[in-house]
Amino acid sequence: MTDLVPQRVPVRLSLAWPHLLGRVTAVALCALVLAIAAPWARAANAELPREESPNAEPAGGTAASPSGTPEGGSVPVLRISTENGPTHFQVKALRRFAEDVERRLAGRLRVEVHDSASLYRDRDVLQALNLGRVEMALPGTWVLHAAVPDCGVFMLPVFYGAPASASLAVADGPPGRIIDSRIERNLRVAVLGRWLELGHANLYLVDRAVRRHEDLGGLRIRVAGGPANELRLAAMGARPLVVPWHDLPHWLRSGNLDGLMSTHETAVSGQLWRYGVSHVFEDRAYFAMYVPLVSRVFWERLSDDVRAALRDAWEAHVDGARGQAAEAQAEARETLRARGLVFAVPDDAVLRRWRERLRLGEREVVDFVGVDPTLYETVKATAWQAEQARSEPGQAVAPGGRPAAGIPASPPASSPARPITREIP
């Protein structure tokens, strides 16, 4: 079978990285200025349109103050903001967590889950947490990268096509604790515990089939954010565009997009087939995760036993929520197939070869994205060990998905592999 990647591709991609970095530098600098200036903006300027106003009335009809305590009341209120809809598995997990917290604390804390961006969109919630205008949120790593560049490590080429265990080993291990500390320092928040998973991001195409990576040339692909995502797609020949989720229907209907990067469950919850999405290129671009953050303004008002109850309740739900996320993604995949979407599934060997080609310029990307080079080396070794443990039958794996000792700390030179792409109607 003809090789997917011509022999000259590695050279072309390697040479393309500096040019691509230059093209996005101006945009990245603007985003950096905004990220630095945002926490110092006046509270009045932080107000959003009504659908996402932090002063909107909660379910009980009593307006909540910025401190999290209802006017005239004495019971603190923990409001959790998410932009996912009520049927999304993340929202369901948050509701179970809320019920558990209220049961454990027996009237000492009220917990409200505000879905569908009824308080804030994820792109705005970091500032709200910093200012104490909302008590808790679960932004994705692709959102957090704007304020904490090390969160962008999960979108680097080292994770392209890799199994979920590679990303989870990093998030649950020592590298994850380093990232947690930097999130807490940069955003004035407390990381409540282990992260929730969303799942692998893939490509969803409008009225066209992408059966090989070469088919991405010139296609306009929406991404939620993250310069590493944009650079990866650009290196494959696509034209990445950052479009907020709630603006996506308009962009799809108007014909301004050829596809988007998302996950199976999110594609189902958004009913993307209604907007012309008909094909899926299942390349496992990166493994998306949510980070549980509590505003330090609120956290410091709580007693030690209430903080402990919140952490214990969260930990009690993480493994179950992760399992349900994986099940939801599998069910969503079958739903998409039932809706008539056609899947193209690159073989693992193809994905590994593309990963190695993308990594030819990875150090330049690490510097541009802002990831700590020392952390990157630790992450790379941890991810490789986890992937090796998964691929070797009988290999012992430590709790949290981390492999036992004795696994090579760096990958061997890649060997030629016959590229295969399966198409599943």
C-alpha positions in Angstrom: 0.0 0.0 0.0 1.2 3.5 -0.8 2.8 5.2 2.2 0.7 7.9 3.8 3.6 10.2 4.4 6.1 11.0 1.6 9.7 10.8 2.5 10.2 14.5 2.3 7.4 15.2 4.8 9.6 15.2 7.8 11.8 17.9 6.3 8.9 20.0 5.2 7.3 19.9 8.6 10.5 20.6 10.4 11.1 23.6 8.3 7.5 24.8 8.6 7.6 25.1 12.3 9.4 28.5 12.5 7.2 29.9 9.8 4.1 28.7 11.6 5.3 30.1 14.9 5.8 33.5 13.3 2.2 33.5 11.9 0.7 33.0 15.3 3.1 35.2 17.4 1.0 38.4 17.1 -2.2 36.6 18.1 -0.4 34.9 21.0 1.0 38.2 22.3 -2.4 39.8 22.2 -3.8 36.9 24.2 -1.0 37.2 26.7 -1.6 40.9 27.2 -5.3 40.2 27.8 -4.5 37.4 30.2 -2.3 39.6 32.3 -4.6 42.6 32.2 -7.9 40.7 32.9 -7.5 40.1 36.7 -7.0 43.8 37.2 -10.1 44.9 35.3 -12.8 46.6 37.3 -15.6 44.3 38.4 -18.1 46.3 36.4 -16.2 45.5 33.2 -16.3 41.8 34.2 -20.1 41.6 33.8 -21.3 39.5 31.0 -24.5 39.4 29.0 -27.5 38.1 30.9 -27.3 34.5 29.9 -24.0 34.2 31.7 -24.3 36.9 34.4 -22.9 35.9 37.8 -25.8 37.8 39.4 -28.5 35.8 37.7 -31.0 34.3 40.1 -30.2 30.7 41.1 -32.8 27.9 41.0 -34.2 28.9 44.4 -35.0 32.4 43.2 -32.6 34.2 45.7 -29.8 36.2 44.2 -26.4 35.1 45.4 -23.8 37.6 46.4 -20.2 37.5 45.1 -19.1 36.0 48.4 -21.2 32.9 47.8 -23.6 33.7 50.7 -27.2 34.5 49.8 -28.4 38.0 50.8 -29.8 37.8 54.3 -28.7 34.2 54.8 -26.0 32.5 56.8 -25.4 29.3 54.9 -22.5 29.6 52.4 -23.3 28.7 48.8 -20.9 26.8 46.5 -21.9 27.7 43.0 -20.3 25.5 40.3 -20.1 27.0 36.8 -19.9 24.9 33.7 -20.8 25.6 30.1 -21.8 22.0 29.3 -25.5 21.1 29.0 -27.6 19.2 31.5 -27.2 15.9 29.7 -23.4 16.0 29.6 -21.7 13.4 31.8 -19.6 16.1 33.5 -22.8 17.9 34.6 -24.3 14.7 35.9 -21.1 14.0 37.8 -21.1 17.5 39.3 -24.7 17.0 40.5 -23.8 13.7 42.2 -20.9 15.5 43.9 -23.2 18.4 45.0 -25.7 16.0 46.6 -22.9 14.1 48.4 -21.4 17.3 49.8 -24.7 18.5 51.1 -25.3 15.1 52.7 -21.9 15.1 54.4 -22.2 18.7 55.7 -25.8 18.4 56.7 -26.9 22.0 56.1 -23.6 23.7 56.6 -23.1 24.3 52.9 -25.4 24.6 49.9 -24.2 23.5 46.5 -25.6 24.6 43.2 -24.6 23.4 39.7 -25.2 26.0 37.0 -24.8 24.4 33.6 -25.2 25.7 30.0 -23.0 28.7 30.7 -25.8 30.2 32.8 -23.1 31.9 35.0 -20.0 32.0 32.8 -18.5 30.6 29.7 -15.4 28.7 30.3 -13.3 31.3 28.6 -14.5 33.9 31.2 -14.6 31.7 34.3 -10.9 32.0 35.2 -11.2 35.7 35.8 -14.5 35.1 37.8 -12.7 32.6 40.0 -9.8 35.0 40.5 -12.1 37.8 41.6 -14.2 35.5 43.8 -17.3 36.0 41.6 -18.0 32.3 41.4 -16.9 29.6 43.8 -16.0 26.6 41.6 -15.6 25.7 38.0 -14.0 22.9 35.9 -12.3 24.5 33.0 -10.5 22.3 30.5 -6.7 22.1 30.1 -7.1 23.8 26.7 -8.7 26.8 28.5 -6.3 26.9 31.4 -3.3 27.1 29.1 -3.9 30.8 28.6 -3.1 31.5 32.2 -1.0 28.5 33.1 1.2 27.6 30.0 2.2 24.3 31.5 -1.3 23.0 31.0 -0.5 23.1 27.3 1.8 20.2 27.7 -1.0 17.7 27.1 -1.6 19.1 23.6 2.0 18.7 22.5 2.9 16.2 19.7 4.2 13.7 22.3 0.6 12.9 23.1 -0.7 12.7 19.5 -2.4 9.4 19.0 -1.4 8.2 22.5 -3.7 6.2 24.7 -5.6 7.8 27.6 -3.3 6.1 30.1 -0.4 8.3 29.0 -2.2 11.6 29.8 -3.7 10.2 33.0 -0.3 9.0 34.3 1.0 12.5 33.9 -2.0 14.2 35.5 -2.1 11.8 38.4 1.6 11.7 39.0 4.3 14.1 40.1 4.1 16.2 36.9 0.4 16.8 37.6 1.1 18.0 41.2 3.7 20.5 39.8 1.0 21.8 37.3 -1.5 22.0 40.2 0.8 24.2 42.2 1.3 26.5 39.3 -2.4 26.8 38.6 -3.0 27.7 42.3 -0.3 30.3 42.2 -1.3 31.9 38.9 -5.1 32.0 39.4 -5.6 32.4 43.2 -7.5 29.1 43.4 -7.4 25.8 45.1 -7.2 22.6 43.0 -9.8 20.4 44.7 -8.3 17.1 43.7 -7.7 14.8 40.7 -8.8 15.9 37.3 -11.9 14.6 35.5 -11.5 13.3 32.0 -13.4 14.4 28.9 -11.8 12.1 26.4 -9.9 12.0 23.2 -10.3 14.9 20.7 -10.9 14.0 17.1 -11.8 15.7 13.9 -15.4 16.1 12.7 -15.9 17.1 9.1 -18.8 18.9 7.3 -19.9 17.2 4.1 -16.5 15.7 3.2 -14.4 12.6 4.0 -10.9 12.8 5.5 -9.4 9.3 5.1 -5.7 10.3 5.4 -3.8 13.1 7.1 -3.0 14.5 3.6 -6.7 15.2 3.1 -6.6 17.9 5.8 -4.7 20.3 3.5 -6.4 23.7 3.3 -9.4 22.7 5.5 -10.7 25.3 8.0 -10.8 23.5 11.4 -12.3 24.9 14.5 -10.4 24.5 17.8 -11.5 25.5 21.3 -8.1 27.0 22.0 -4.5 26.1 22.7 -1.7 27.3 20.4 -0.3 23.7 20.4 -3.5 22.5 18.8 -3.3 25.3 16.2 0.3 24.5 15.4 -0.3 20.8 15.1 -3.2 21.3 12.6 -1.2 23.9 10.7 1.7 21.5 10.4 -0.7 19.0 8.8 -1.8 21.6 6.3 -5.1 22.6 7.8 -6.2 26.2 8.7 -7.1 26.3 12.5 -9.6 28.8 13.7 -10.5 29.5 17.4 -14.3 29.6 17.6 -16.2 29.6 21.0 -18.6 26.6 21.4 -21.7 28.7 21.6 -20.9 30.4 18.3 -20.2 27.2 16.5 -23.8 26.6 15.0 -23.6 30.0 13.2 -20.1 29.2 11.8 -21.2 25.8 10.6 -24.4 27.0 9.0 -22.7 29.9 7.3 -20.2 27.5 5.6 -17.2 29.2 7.2 -15.8 25.9 8.7 -14.9 22.6 7.1 -14.8 20.8 10.4 -13.9 21.0 14.1 -11.9 19.3 16.8 -14.0 17.9 19.6 -15.0 14.7 21.3 -17.7 12.1 20.5 -19.8 12.9 23.5 -19.6 16.7 22.9 -20.5 16.1 19.3 -23.6 14.2 20.4 -24.6 16.7 23.1 -24.3 19.4 20.4 -26.1 17.3 17.8 -23.5 18.3 15.2 -25.2 16.2 12.5 -27.9 18.9 12.4 -25.2 21.3 11.1 -23.8 19.1 8.3 -21.2 17.1 10.2 -21.0 13.8 8.3 -17.5 12.3 8.8 -15.1 11.6 11.6 -11.3 11.3 11.5 -10.6 9.5 14.7 -6.9 10.5 15.2 -6.9 10.9 19.0 -5.3 14.3 18.7 -5.0 14.8 22.5 -6.7 13.6 25.7 -8.9 16.4 27.1 -9.3 16.8 30.9 -11.2 19.1 33.3 -9.5 20.6 36.4 -11.6 21.2 39.5 -10.9 24.7 40.8 -12.3 26.5 43.9 -11.9 30.3 44.2 -9.3 31.0 47.0 -11.6 33.9 48.1 -14.2 31.4 49.0 -11.8 28.6 50.1 -10.2 30.7 52.7 -13.6 31.4 54.3 -14.2 27.8 55.0 -13.3 25.9 58.1 -10.7 23.1 57.9 -13.3 20.4 58.4 -15.5 21.8 55.5 -12.5 21.9 53.2 -11.7 18.3 54.2 -15.3 17.2 53.5 -15.1 18.9 50.0 -11.8 17.1 49.2 -13.1 13.8 50.4 -16.3 14.0 48.5 -14.5 14.9 45.3 -12.0 12.1 45.6 -14.9 9.7 46.3 -16.4 10.6 42.9 -13.4 10.9 40.6 -12.9 7.2 39.6 -16.6 6.7 39.0 -16.8 9.9 37.0 -13.8 8.9 34.9 -15.4 5.5 34.2 -18.7 7.1 33.2 -16.8 9.5 30.9 -15.3 6.6 29.1 -18.6 4.9 28.8 -20.3 8.1 27.6 -17.7 8.5 24.9 -18.2 4.9 23.7 -22.0 5.3 23.7 -21.6 8.6 21.9 -19.5 6.9 19.2 -22.3 4.4 18.5 -24.8 7.2 18.5 -22.8 9.1 15.8 -22.6 5.9 13.7 -26.3 5.4 14.1 -26.8 9.0 12.9 -25.0 8.0 9.7 -21.6 9.6 10.4 -18.7 7.7 8.7 -15.6 7.0 10.7 -12.0 6.9 9.3 -9.7 5.3 11.9 -5.9 5.6 11.3 -3.9 2.6 12.4 -1.8 3.0 15.5 1.3 2.7 13.4 0.2 5.6 11.2 -0.4 7.7 14.3 3.0 6.9 15.8 4.7 7.8 12.5 2.9 11.1 12.4 3.7 11.8 16.0 7.4 11.3 15.3 7.2 13.7 12.3 5.4 16.3 14.4 7.9 16.0 17.1 10.8 17.1 14.8 10.0 20.7 15.7 8.6 20.0 19.2 11.3 21.8 21.2 10.5 25.0 19.3 6.8 24.5 20.1 7.6 23.8 23.8 9.4 27.2 24.0 6.7 29.0 22.1 3.8 27.5 24.1 5.6 28.4 27.3 5.9 24.9 28.8 8.7 24.6 31.4 11.4 22.6 29.5 12.3 20.6 32.6 8.7 19.7 33.2 8.4 18.7 29.6 11.2 16.2 29.9 9.5 14.6 33.0 6.2 14.5 31.2 7.7 12.9 28.1 9.3 10.1 30.1 6.1 9.5 32.2 3.9 9.4 29.1 6.3 7.0 27.4 6.4 4.7 30.4 2.6 4.6 30.6 2.3 3.8 26.9 4.9 1.0 27.1 3.1 -0.5 30.2 -0.1 -0.6 28.2 1.4 -2.2 25.2 3.3 -4.9 27.1 1.0 -7.8 28.3 1.6 -8.7 31.9 3.4 -5.5 32.7 2.8 -4.4 36.2 1.2 -0.9 36.6 1.2 1.1 39.8 -2.0 2.8 41.1 -3.1 5.8 39.1 -2.0 4.2 35.8 1.8 4.7 36.4 4.0 1.8 35.3 6.2 -0.2 37.6 10.0 0.3 37.5 12.1 -1.2 34.8 10.4 0.4 31.7 12.6 2.4 29.4 12.5 6.1 30.1 12.7 7.2 26.4 11.3 5.7 23.2 13.5 3.8 20.8 14.0 4.9 17.2 10.8 4.5 15.2 10.7 1.5 12.8 8.9 1.5 9.5 5.2 0.5 9.7 2.6 -0.1 7.0 0.0 2.7 7.2 -3.6 1.6 7.4 -6.8 3.6 7.7 -10.0 1.8 8.4 -13.3 3.3 7.4 -16.3 2.4 9.4 -19.7 3.3 8.0 
